[in-house]
Amino acid sequence: MSNAEFERTLELLAEYVEEIGDRVEEKFVEDIIQAQKSGQETSLVGHRCLDDGNRYLVAGHPDHREVNIVYFYSLIEIIETSLEEDTAIEIIEKSDVEFEDTYQQINGARQMAAEYLVARVPEDVIAAFENYLYMMVSGGTHHTEIHAGRMGGVGGFVVSSMVFPYEREFGISDFYDAVVPVVEMGRRGDKIIRQSVHLDIDEENPEQSILNINIDM
């Protein structure tokens, strides 16, 4: 479809977001997320939306008939916020891993340290946690993916669904039915991770800091 028709459709979906009681935080964000289409990655345009503090994306592309509803959770980012810059630098410098200088320049010390701490969790613990998390946030009409960290481990998860706003009978109820399970499962996954994952910082030897994962079945 034309760019004008695509923009009108995204504008309509922004109105739907407000009408179902949520809020559009930011509109028409370029490269808001990447999507796979016919084996190729495509950058999407869309809105950042909030449902009672839970952020989700409504994003599409002029060449696609579908629009994606996406809840993205990054465990790496959560760990980053728990690390002081000096601590992160010390973790990196005293670790047994050689980091690429370009990666550090682009992503920063805290993200690198977070990736390292996630990768240090024992494989059997990570496998059990990944299976448990997937079991708890998958199913129904939505799609769930568990994302690995750059160095291994669980980096986060994505819950998504699709709507087809160019269909003649598409309306606000279809949009609502797609958004609700995505946000509910995203919120559930968020809660599980915050309850299960705890960062223990070793002040004297930061490189010995560990990420504890306890699954409460």
Secondary structure as GFF3:
##gff-version 3
##sequence-region A 1 217
A	DSSP	alpha_helix	3	19	.	.	.	ID=ss1
A	DSSP	beta_strand	23	37	.	.	.	ID=ss2
A	DSSP	beta_strand	40	51	.	.	.	ID=ss3
A	DSSP	beta_strand	54	60	.	.	.	ID=ss4
A	DSSP	beta_strand	67	74	.	.	.	ID=ss5
A	DSSP	alpha_helix	75	81	.	.	.	ID=ss6
A	DSSP	alpha_helix	85	94	.	.	.	ID=ss7
A	DSSP	alpha_helix	101	107	.	.	.	ID=ss8
A	DSSP	alpha_helix	109	119	.	.	.	ID=ss9
A	DSSP	alpha_helix	123	137	.	.	.	ID=ss10
A	DSSP	beta_strand	143	148	.	.	.	ID=ss11
A	DSSP	beta_strand	154	163	.	.	.	ID=ss12
A	DSSP	alpha_helix	172	196	.	.	.	ID=ss13
A	DSSP	beta_strand	197	200	.	.	.	ID=ss14
A	DSSP	three_ten_helix	206	208	.	.	.	ID=ss15
A	DSSP	beta_strand	210	213	.	.	.	ID=ss16
###
